[in-house]
Amino acid sequence: MTTPVTALSQTLAKALTGNADEDGSGTVSLGDTLTYTVTVTNTSASGNLTNVVVNDSKITPSTITCATVAPGATCVLTGTYVVTAADVTAGSISNTATSTSPACPAGSTDPACTTTVTTPVTALSQTLAKALTGNADEDGSGTVSLGDTVPEPSSSALPVSALARVWLSAVTGVVTVVVQAGSVLPTGQIALVDVAVLTTLPAVTSAAVTV
């Protein structure tokens, strides 16, 4: 007499099920905490899967063992992973989950026993712009002139009238100076006199700088 034996079987599925999105970008990006779920389902017509082990080395926790999984029941591993700079450089996160059980011997390459998920990662980007956005224009001249309070200029050209009083750092290269008076040279430079240095340095009486 021959007694049929039903083979045990399972499926293995992995999915990205959450993103804490710490930077609020709405995408998977640097520093985000991702949640992955790995699920083994007993698809056998009958018979329990015993000692089912689910592993995923990239997430925390990285493993779970289920002593018994009945037909139709599941063994679920849920863990988190934080996106790194290396992931951003690579453009994606690729990691593999595996399972061992009576239906999946160790090292099996059957899709029911191992699965890989790839998650795209968005690189961060930005732009930088600087502009002169204000002039208190204390003398009401409508120009940048003596006594006016303006932001420190960048290395780009900044129109400055004669007798300008502006904040500059080009005279010494490292300190901020106040121009008390000056005149525009044909070269486009400003010849400065009575320059007060706002740090403890030797006195500066005149200079020529390009703004």
Backbone as numpy.savetxt, mean C-alpha at the origin, in Angstrom:
# Nx Ny Nz CAx CAy CAz Cx Cy Cz
-19.45 -65.20 -2.32 -20.30 -64.02 -2.32 -19.41 -62.78 -2.32
-19.74 -61.84 -3.17 -18.96 -60.60 -3.27 -19.77 -59.45 -2.69
-19.16 -58.75 -1.80 -19.82 -57.60 -1.18 -19.23 -56.32 -1.75
-20.06 -55.51 -2.43 -19.53 -54.27 -3.01 -19.10 -53.28 -1.92
-18.06 -52.58 -2.16 -17.56 -51.56 -1.23 -17.62 -50.21 -1.92
-18.28 -49.27 -1.32 -18.40 -47.93 -1.90 -17.13 -47.14 -1.63
-16.56 -46.58 -2.69 -15.33 -45.81 -2.54 -15.63 -44.47 -1.86
-14.72 -44.03 -1.03 -14.85 -42.72 -0.40 -14.38 -41.65 -1.38
-15.01 -40.50 -1.29 -14.64 -39.39 -2.18 -14.84 -38.06 -1.47
-14.20 -37.04 -2.00 -14.32 -35.70 -1.41 -14.07 -34.65 -2.47
-14.40 -33.42 -2.12 -14.00 -32.27 -2.94 -13.24 -31.30 -2.04
-12.42 -30.45 -2.66 -11.65 -29.44 -1.93 -11.83 -28.11 -2.64
-12.25 -27.12 -1.89 -12.48 -25.79 -2.48 -11.85 -24.73 -1.59
-11.29 -23.72 -2.22 -10.70 -22.61 -1.48 -11.22 -21.31 -2.07
-11.51 -20.31 -1.20 -12.04 -19.04 -1.69 -11.59 -17.90 -0.79
-11.42 -16.71 -1.41 -11.22 -15.48 -0.66 -12.58 -15.03 -0.17
-12.78 -15.01 1.14 -14.12 -14.73 1.68 -14.21 -13.42 2.44
-13.09 -12.68 2.52 -13.15 -11.40 3.23 -11.90 -10.57 3.02
-12.07 -9.25 3.11 -10.95 -8.31 3.04 -11.24 -7.18 4.01
-10.39 -7.05 5.05 -10.59 -5.97 6.03 -10.35 -4.61 5.40
-9.62 -4.57 4.27 -9.42 -3.35 3.48 -9.00 -2.18 4.37
-7.89 -2.35 5.06 -7.43 -1.34 6.02 -7.23 0.05 5.41
-6.89 0.13 4.13 -6.68 1.44 3.52 -7.92 2.00 2.84
-9.02 1.25 2.88 -10.27 1.74 2.31 -10.25 1.90 0.81
-9.35 1.20 0.12 -9.22 1.38 -1.33 -10.29 0.63 -2.12
-10.92 -0.35 -1.47 -11.91 -1.16 -2.18 -11.30 -2.25 -3.02
-9.98 -2.40 -2.92 -9.27 -3.44 -3.66 -8.35 -4.19 -2.71
-7.73 -5.26 -3.20 -6.72 -5.97 -2.43 -5.41 -5.24 -2.63
-4.86 -4.64 -1.57 -3.65 -3.83 -1.69 -2.78 -4.01 -0.45
-1.62 -3.37 -0.46 -0.62 -3.52 0.60 -1.22 -3.31 1.98
-0.97 -4.27 2.89 -1.41 -4.16 4.27 -2.81 -4.66 4.53
-3.56 -5.01 3.50 -4.92 -5.54 3.71 -4.86 -6.92 4.36
-5.83 -7.18 5.24 -5.94 -8.49 5.87 -7.03 -9.28 5.15
-6.61 -10.36 4.51 -7.53 -11.18 3.72 -7.94 -12.42 4.51
-9.17 -12.84 4.31 -9.66 -14.08 4.93 -9.92 -15.10 3.84
-9.32 -16.28 4.01 -9.53 -17.39 3.08 -10.24 -18.52 3.80
-11.10 -19.22 3.06 -11.80 -20.39 3.59 -11.50 -21.59 2.70
-11.04 -22.68 3.33 -10.74 -23.92 2.61 -11.71 -24.99 3.12
-12.44 -25.60 2.20 -13.51 -26.52 2.58 -13.34 -27.89 1.93
-13.32 -28.91 2.76 -13.37 -30.30 2.27 -14.79 -30.81 2.50
-15.39 -31.35 1.45 -16.74 -31.91 1.55 -16.68 -33.40 1.26
-17.30 -34.18 2.14 -17.39 -35.63 1.94 -18.50 -35.90 0.93
-18.11 -36.30 -0.27 -19.09 -36.56 -1.34 -19.39 -38.06 -1.49
-18.97 -38.86 -0.53 -19.21 -40.31 -0.59 -20.70 -40.60 -0.44
-21.17 -41.65 -1.12 -22.56 -42.07 -0.97 -22.81 -42.59 0.44
-21.80 -43.20 1.00 -21.87 -43.67 2.38 -20.45 -43.81 2.90
-20.32 -43.77 4.19 -18.99 -43.91 4.79 -18.42 -42.57 5.20
-17.89 -42.54 6.40 -17.29 -41.31 6.92 -15.84 -41.19 6.47
-15.43 -39.94 6.30 -14.01 -39.65 6.14 -13.43 -39.42 7.53
-12.36 -40.07 7.84 -11.78 -39.93 9.18 -10.40 -39.27 9.10
-10.08 -38.57 10.17 -8.78 -37.90 10.26 -8.50 -37.05 9.02
-9.44 -36.19 8.72 -9.29 -35.29 7.57 -8.43 -34.10 8.00
-7.35 -33.87 7.30 -6.45 -32.76 7.60 -6.47 -31.77 6.43
-6.70 -30.50 6.75 -6.70 -29.43 5.75 -5.55 -28.49 6.07
-4.71 -28.20 5.07 -3.53 -27.35 5.26 -3.51 -26.21 4.26
-3.04 -25.06 4.72 -2.75 -23.92 3.84 -1.65 -23.12 4.53
-0.43 -23.25 4.06 0.72 -22.68 4.76 0.76 -21.16 4.76
-0.03 -20.51 3.90 0.05 -19.06 3.79 -0.87 -18.33 4.78
-1.83 -19.03 5.34 -2.79 -18.36 6.22 -2.57 -18.76 7.68
-3.18 -17.98 8.56 -3.11 -18.25 10.00 -4.53 -18.32 10.58
-4.90 -19.44 11.23 -4.14 -20.68 11.39 -3.97 -21.39 10.05
-2.97 -22.29 10.00 -2.62 -22.91 8.72 -3.12 -24.34 8.57
-3.74 -24.90 9.63 -4.19 -26.29 9.52 -5.36 -26.57 10.46
-6.14 -27.57 10.10 -7.22 -28.05 10.96 -7.37 -29.55 10.70
-7.72 -30.29 11.74 -7.97 -31.73 11.61 -9.38 -32.03 12.09
-10.13 -32.72 11.26 -11.49 -33.14 11.61 -11.48 -34.65 11.80
-11.85 -35.10 12.99 -11.79 -36.54 13.31 -12.71 -37.35 12.42
-13.92 -36.84 12.17 -14.89 -37.57 11.35 -15.71 -36.58 10.52
-15.85 -36.88 9.23 -16.68 -36.06 8.35 -17.68 -36.99 7.67
-18.94 -36.84 8.01 -19.99 -37.71 7.48 -20.30 -37.34 6.03
-20.93 -38.22 5.29 -21.34 -37.90 3.91 -22.15 -36.60 3.86
-21.76 -35.69 2.98 -22.44 -34.40 2.84 -21.95 -33.34 3.81
-21.17 -33.73 4.81 -20.66 -32.79 5.80 -19.33 -32.21 5.32
-18.83 -31.22 6.05 -17.61 -30.52 5.63 -16.60 -30.41 6.78
-15.37 -30.20 6.38 -14.29 -29.85 7.29 -13.74 -28.53 6.77
-13.79 -27.47 7.58 -13.51 -26.12 7.09 -12.33 -25.49 7.85
-11.37 -24.99 7.08 -10.26 -24.21 7.63 -10.45 -22.76 7.21
-10.47 -21.86 8.20 -10.58 -20.43 7.91 -9.37 -19.72 8.52
-8.69 -18.93 7.71 -7.50 -18.23 8.19 -7.31 -16.90 7.49
-6.37 -16.11 7.99 -6.13 -14.78 7.44 -4.71 -14.66 6.90
-4.53 -13.67 6.04 -3.23 -13.38 5.44 -3.14 -11.88 5.19
-1.98 -11.28 5.52 -1.77 -9.84 5.31 -0.93 -9.62 4.05
-1.42 -8.79 3.15 -0.75 -8.54 1.88 0.58 -7.83 2.12
1.65 -8.34 1.51 2.99 -7.80 1.70 3.45 -6.99 0.49
4.59 -6.29 0.66 5.18 -5.54 -0.45 5.58 -6.48 -1.59
6.02 -7.68 -1.24 6.39 -8.66 -2.26 5.18 -9.05 -3.10
4.01 -9.14 -2.47 2.78 -9.45 -3.21 2.44 -8.34 -4.20
2.64 -7.08 -3.74 2.36 -5.93 -4.61 3.29 -5.98 -5.82
4.57 -6.27 -5.58 5.54 -6.35 -6.67 5.16 -7.46 -7.65
4.73 -8.60 -7.09 4.35 -9.74 -7.94 3.04 -9.49 -8.67
2.19 -8.65 -8.11 0.90 -8.35 -8.73 -0.21 -9.31 -8.36
0.12 -10.32 -7.55 -0.90 -11.29 -7.15 -0.38 -12.11 -5.97
-1.32 -12.80 -5.32 -1.00 -13.75 -4.26 -1.42 -15.12 -4.75
-0.49 -16.04 -4.77 -0.79 -17.40 -5.20 -0.43 -18.36 -4.08
-1.41 -19.11 -3.60 -1.11 -20.09 -2.56 -1.98 -21.33 -2.73
-1.47 -22.41 -2.19 -2.07 -23.72 -2.41 -2.56 -24.33 -1.11
-3.76 -24.88 -1.15 -4.32 -25.61 -0.02 -4.32 -27.10 -0.35
-4.08 -27.93 0.66 -4.09 -29.38 0.45 -4.92 -30.06 1.52
-5.29 -31.30 1.25 -6.03 -32.11 2.22 -5.54 -33.54 2.14
-5.44 -34.17 3.31 -5.20 -35.61 3.37 -6.36 -36.26 4.12
-6.73 -37.44 3.64 -7.85 -38.18 4.22 -7.81 -39.59 3.62
-8.74 -40.47 4.02 -8.79 -41.79 3.36 -9.00 -41.69 1.86
-9.58 -40.57 1.39 -9.81 -40.39 -0.05 -8.65 -39.68 -0.72
-7.74 -39.10 0.08 -6.64 -38.32 -0.47 -5.34 -38.67 0.24
-4.56 -39.56 -0.31 -3.27 -39.88 0.30 -2.32 -38.69 0.23
-1.39 -38.58 1.14 -0.42 -37.48 1.16 0.32 -37.39 -0.16
0.47 -36.17 -0.67 1.19 -35.95 -1.92 0.35 -36.08 -3.16
-0.93 -36.39 -3.02 -1.79 -36.55 -4.19 -1.94 -35.22 -4.93
-1.93 -35.27 -6.26 -2.14 -34.07 -7.09 -3.56 -33.99 -7.63
-4.41 -34.89 -7.16 -5.82 -34.87 -7.58 -6.44 -33.53 -7.17
-7.21 -32.88 -8.06 -7.86 -31.61 -7.71 -8.75 -31.70 -6.47
-9.17 -32.92 -6.12 -9.97 -33.09 -4.90 -9.09 -33.03 -3.66
-7.78 -33.05 -3.86 -6.86 -33.09 -2.74 -5.95 -31.87 -2.66
-5.85 -31.10 -3.72 -5.01 -29.89 -3.72 -5.62 -28.86 -4.66
-5.56 -27.60 -4.25 -6.11 -26.53 -5.09 -5.33 -25.25 -4.85
-5.17 -24.46 -5.90 -4.43 -23.20 -5.83 -5.35 -22.04 -6.20
-5.28 -20.98 -5.41 -6.06 -19.78 -5.69 -5.11 -18.61 -5.91
-5.36 -17.82 -6.95 -4.56 -16.63 -7.24 -5.42 -15.38 -7.04
-4.95 -14.47 -6.19 -5.69 -13.25 -5.88 -4.93 -12.05 -6.44
-5.50 -11.27 -7.36 -4.82 -10.08 -7.88 -4.61 -9.04 -6.78
-3.47 -8.35 -6.85 -3.15 -7.30 -5.89 -2.97 -6.00 -6.64
-3.60 -4.94 -6.16 -3.52 -3.63 -6.81 -2.35 -2.84 -6.24
-1.49 -2.32 -7.13 -0.37 -1.48 -6.69 -0.89 -0.11 -6.31
-0.28 0.50 -5.28 -0.64 1.85 -4.87 0.03 2.86 -5.77
-0.60 4.01 -5.98 -0.02 5.07 -6.81 -0.47 6.42 -6.28
0.25 7.46 -6.70 -0.13 8.80 -6.26 0.41 9.83 -7.25
-0.06 11.06 -7.13 0.51 12.19 -7.85 0.91 13.24 -6.83
1.82 14.12 -7.20 2.28 15.18 -6.31 2.27 16.49 -7.06
1.61 17.49 -6.50 1.54 18.80 -7.14 1.78 19.89 -6.10
2.48 20.94 -6.50 2.72 22.06 -5.59 2.41 23.35 -6.33
1.78 24.28 -5.64 1.42 25.55 -6.27 1.41 26.66 -5.23
1.69 27.89 -5.68 1.52 29.06 -4.82 0.02 29.32 -4.73
-0.52 29.15 -3.53 -1.97 29.22 -3.38 -2.44 30.43 -2.58
-1.51 31.29 -2.19 -1.97 32.45 -1.43 -0.91 33.52 -1.30
-1.36 34.76 -1.16 -0.50 35.91 -0.89 -1.31 36.86 -0.02
-0.86 37.06 1.20 -1.60 37.97 2.10 -1.60 39.39 1.54
-0.61 39.72 0.68 -0.54 41.01 -0.03 -0.77 42.18 0.93
0.09 42.25 1.93 -0.10 43.26 2.98 -0.15 44.69 2.46
0.54 44.98 1.32 0.52 46.36 0.81 -0.54 46.60 -0.25
-1.32 45.56 -0.59 -2.40 45.73 -1.55 -1.94 46.01 -2.97
-0.69 45.66 -3.29 -0.15 45.98 -4.62 -0.66 45.04 -5.71
-1.16 43.89 -5.31 -1.59 42.91 -6.29 -0.46 42.06 -6.82
0.75 42.28 -6.30 1.91 41.49 -6.69 2.60 40.98 -5.43
3.59 40.10 -5.64 4.44 39.67 -4.53 5.47 40.75 -4.32
5.39 41.46 -3.22 6.26 42.61 -3.00 6.66 42.72 -1.53
7.45 43.74 -1.21 8.02 43.91 0.12 6.96 43.79 1.22
7.24 42.88 2.17 6.34 42.72 3.30 5.24 41.70 3.10
5.05 41.23 1.86 4.02 40.22 1.62 4.42 38.89 2.24
3.41 38.14 2.70 3.62 36.81 3.24 3.16 35.79 2.22
4.09 34.98 1.72 3.77 33.96 0.72 4.42 32.65 1.14
3.94 31.52 0.64 4.59 30.24 0.95 6.01 30.21 0.42
6.86 29.36 0.98 8.21 29.18 0.46 8.13 28.65 -0.96
8.81 29.29 -1.92 8.72 28.84 -3.31 9.45 27.53 -3.53
9.00 26.81 -4.57 9.69 25.59 -4.97 10.83 25.96 -5.89
11.48 24.96 -6.50 12.58 25.23 -7.41 12.09 25.78 -8.74
10.79 25.72 -8.99 10.25 26.25 -10.24 10.18 27.77 -10.17
9.99 28.41 -11.32 9.99 29.86 -11.38 8.83 30.44 -10.59
9.10 31.52 -9.87 8.06 32.22 -9.12 8.21 33.70 -9.39
7.21 34.35 -10.02 7.33 35.78 -10.31 7.48 36.57 -9.02
8.52 37.38 -8.93 8.74 38.21 -7.75 9.08 39.61 -8.23
8.37 40.61 -7.72 8.63 41.98 -8.14 9.83 42.54 -7.40
10.26 43.75 -7.80 11.35 44.42 -7.11 10.95 44.68 -5.66
11.97 44.83 -4.82 11.73 45.05 -3.40 10.90 43.92 -2.81
11.27 42.71 -3.14 10.50 41.55 -2.68 10.94 41.14 -1.28
9.99 40.64 -0.53 10.30 40.04 0.76 9.65 38.66 0.74
10.43 37.64 0.51 9.90 36.29 0.37 10.72 35.35 1.22
10.16 34.19 1.46 10.89 33.15 2.18 11.65 32.31 1.16
12.97 32.24 1.34 13.81 31.48 0.43 14.73 30.57 1.21
15.17 29.50 0.58 16.20 28.67 1.19 17.36 28.48 0.24
17.39 29.24 -0.85 18.43 29.08 -1.85 19.70 29.85 -1.50
19.63 30.84 -0.62 20.80 31.66 -0.33 21.90 30.83 0.33
21.53 30.05 1.33 22.52 29.22 2.01 22.42 27.76 1.62
21.31 27.38 0.98 21.10 26.00 0.61 20.42 25.20 1.69
20.47 25.67 2.94 19.89 24.87 4.01 19.04 25.67 4.98
19.19 27.00 4.99 18.46 27.78 5.97 17.45 28.68 5.28
16.52 29.20 6.04 15.52 30.12 5.52 15.98 31.55 5.78
15.85 32.40 4.78 16.27 33.79 4.93 15.11 34.71 4.59
15.18 35.93 5.07 14.16 36.93 4.75 14.79 38.00 3.89
14.24 38.22 2.71 14.74 39.25 1.82 14.09 40.58 2.21
14.89 41.51 2.64 14.34 42.80 3.05 14.17 43.74 1.86
15.03 43.63 0.87 14.93 44.48 -0.31 15.72 43.84 -1.43
15.44 44.23 -2.67 16.16 43.64 -3.78 15.72 44.23 -5.09
16.40 43.83 -6.16 16.02 44.29 -7.48 16.23 43.15 -8.48
15.40 43.12 -9.52 15.47 42.06 -10.51 16.59 42.36 -11.50
17.48 41.37 -11.71 18.58 41.53 -12.64 18.16 41.09 -14.04
18.88 41.53 -15.09 18.54 41.08 -16.45 18.63 39.57 -16.62
19.42 38.93 -15.77 19.57 37.48 -15.88 18.36 36.73 -15.35
17.42 37.46 -14.76 16.27 36.80 -14.16 16.48 36.48 -12.70
17.69 36.79 -12.20 17.95 36.62 -10.78 17.50 37.85 -10.02
17.47 37.73 -8.69 17.14 38.87 -7.84 18.36 39.18 -6.99
18.88 40.41 -7.10 19.98 40.83 -6.25 19.40 41.25 -4.92
19.86 40.64 -3.86 19.28 40.85 -2.54 20.24 41.63 -1.66
19.69 42.50 -0.83 20.48 43.22 0.17 19.77 43.15 1.50
20.53 43.39 2.56 19.96 43.35 3.90 19.23 42.02 4.15
19.91 40.93 3.84 19.33 39.61 4.01 19.54 39.15 5.44
18.47 38.82 6.14 18.57 38.34 7.51 18.45 36.83 7.52
19.45 36.15 8.08 19.43 34.70 8.15 18.77 34.27 9.45
17.79 33.40 9.36 17.01 33.03 10.54 17.61 31.84 11.27
18.92 31.73 11.29 19.60 30.73 12.11 20.91 31.36 12.59
21.62 30.71 13.46 22.88 31.24 13.97 23.99 30.92 12.97
24.18 31.82 12.01 25.20 31.66 10.98 25.85 33.03 10.76
27.03 33.07 10.11 27.62 34.37 9.80 26.65 35.25 9.03
26.73 36.56 9.28 25.79 37.49 8.66 25.93 37.47 7.15
24.80 37.57 6.44 24.77 37.66 4.99 24.25 39.04 4.64
25.00 39.80 3.85 24.59 41.17 3.54 24.02 41.30 2.14
24.41 40.41 1.22 23.86 40.47 -0.14 24.07 39.13 -0.82
23.25 38.88 -1.80 23.35 37.63 -2.53 22.54 37.71 -3.79
22.72 36.78 -4.67 21.90 36.69 -5.89 21.41 35.27 -6.00
20.11 35.07 -6.13 19.54 33.74 -6.22 18.53 33.72 -7.34
18.27 32.55 -7.85 17.25 32.36 -8.88 16.03 31.75 -8.24
14.85 32.31 -8.47 13.60 31.76 -7.91 12.63 31.51 -9.04
